[in-house]
């Protein structure tokens, strides 16, 4: 989201206050008032980080921040443009990055079909592209895992059967079975166990754990479920 917000904030800052504010290095120093009336701990976020938080309406009017709050150049000195935190908060509320980002995601995930196409055509095409990207990642990870000896030849062949959308993907001559992983009863998105279908309840079969984008081993083969756990 930062990549999306950065140019929007930079443009808005330049338009409202003129050039000279740097979203990723200049900061908002924001002390907090305790219920007792004493000044509590303070946060100091870059302007970009602060803009991604939701400012309340009361923070965007005069007196919305403590007097010691400030827009700083870096982290050590007041910014020479002398912009009040309230004016910055007001800019962020009008810019409404969160709403713009949501609209951006909807354009990607729920695109509008072209005139003459089925109402669902654009959405289905977008879904197909996501699936194709996931399968391409899966193939790349599987081939790398085999070279690193994280999975066996039969395991790699089973994954490639899935990637190629074979009607009956096989693992060690048996149909491939997928099991989703749960943690405390909650399914972990996209993390799956891949294994051959057991012919008997207590038959031991190899298990391949797939964790997309894991930096160490997206694919890892185990001999038993106990090893996975």
Secondary structure as GFF3:
##gff-version 3
##sequence-region A 1 229
A	DSSP	alpha_helix	2	17	.	.	.	ID=ss1
A	DSSP	beta_strand	27	33	.	.	.	ID=ss2
A	DSSP	beta_strand	39	46	.	.	.	ID=ss3
A	DSSP	alpha_helix	47	51	.	.	.	ID=ss4
A	DSSP	three_ten_helix	57	60	.	.	.	ID=ss5
A	DSSP	beta_strand	70	73	.	.	.	ID=ss6
A	DSSP	beta_strand	77	78	.	.	.	ID=ss7
A	DSSP	alpha_helix	85	95	.	.	.	ID=ss8
A	DSSP	alpha_helix	97	109	.	.	.	ID=ss9
A	DSSP	alpha_helix	121	147	.	.	.	ID=ss10
A	DSSP	alpha_helix	153	163	.	.	.	ID=ss11
A	DSSP	beta_strand	170	171	.	.	.	ID=ss12
A	DSSP	beta_strand	174	183	.	.	.	ID=ss13
A	DSSP	beta_strand	186	196	.	.	.	ID=ss14
A	DSSP	beta_strand	207	210	.	.	.	ID=ss15
A	DSSP	beta_strand	219	222	.	.	.	ID=ss16
A	DSSP	alpha_helix	225	228	.	.	.	ID=ss17
###
